[in-house]
Amino acid sequence: MKRFTRTTEDFTCEQCEAHVTGSGYTNHCPSCLWSKHVDENPGDRASECHGAMEPVSVSVLAGTYRILHRCKKCGFTRPQDAAKEDNQELLIDLSAQPAHVPLPRGEKPKR
């Protein structure tokens, strides 16, 4: 199964209305960091949801910012590497907020 499909698309952000020039790896708005739930696997455009994906937190892994997006429509979550053109102030602000990701139904927290 193919895990990534490079799809180069420009778009207008539905959250802040910024015009975004895609690179084939662009999956969120660099101005406000919001995304859209269009993929099942990165780049495949197979999701039927199309809900707004809110940036809910940022973590740093090996020096790389990773944005956690959560779909406002269906609750789907996915981490995504930040891009160099992303709004650094928003990344820093989000990194101070802990992620509250709901567990799948029936799963209990690990202790």
N, C-alpha and C positions, 0 to 999 in steps of 0.2 A: 504494500500500500504506500502510495506517495504521501509523504508527510508535509511537504511544502511546495506551493506553487507560486512562482514569482509573477505577480500581476501589477503592472504599472498603471496607476490610475490617478488622475487629479480629481479633487472633490472640494466642495464647499462644506465646511463643518456645520452640522445641524445645531450645534450648541452655541458657538460664538460667531458663526458666519464668516470665519477666516477662509480665504482661498488657500488650499494646500496643494502643492505640486508633489505628486507621488514619485517614488524612486523604484518601486517594485517591492520594497520592504516596508513602506510607510503603512502603518495601521491605525494611527491616531493623529489628532490635530496637535501640532507642536505648540500652538498658542495656549490652548486650554487643557490639553492632554486627554480630552474625551475621545472615544472611539465609537464604532457601530458594530453590532453583532451580525456580521455577514459571513463568517467562516466557521466551519466545523473543525477543519484543520487549516493552519495558516495559509492564506492565499487561495483557498478552493472556492470561495463564494457560495458554499453549499447550505448555509444556514437560512432557514425560512423565517427566523425571528425578526431580524432587523431592528432590534431594540437599541436604545442609547446605552453605551457602556461607560459608566462613571469611573474616573480614576479614584480609587478609594484609599490607596496607600502606596508607598514607595519603599522598597528595601534596597540595600546595597549588597551585591554579591560579587566578590573579587574585584571591587572597584567599579562595578557597573551598576547604574541605577536600573531597577526593575519595577515597572509600574504594574500594580494589580488593578485590573478593570473588572467591574461587576455590571452585568446587564440589568438595567432598571425594569425590563419587561419580564424576563424569565429567570433571573438570578445566576446565570452562567458566569463563571469567573475564569480569568486567564491572565497570567503574568506576561508582560511584554518588555523587552529591553527598551530603555529610553534612547532617543536619538540625540546627536550633538546639537541639533537645532531646537530641541525642546526647551520650553520656558523653565530656566534653572530655578527661579524663585518659587514656582509652583512645585517643582520636584522637591526642593528643600522643605517647603511647608508640608507637603504630603508625607515626607519621610519622618516627620515628628508625630504622625498619627498612626496608632496601631491598627492593623487590619482586623476586621471583624467578619471573617468568612464563615458563613453557616456550614455546618457539617451536613453531609448527605443524610437523608432520612434514615433513622435507625442506627446511625453510627454515634458512638460515645467518644467524648474527648479522651486523649491519651494522657496519662499522668506519669 
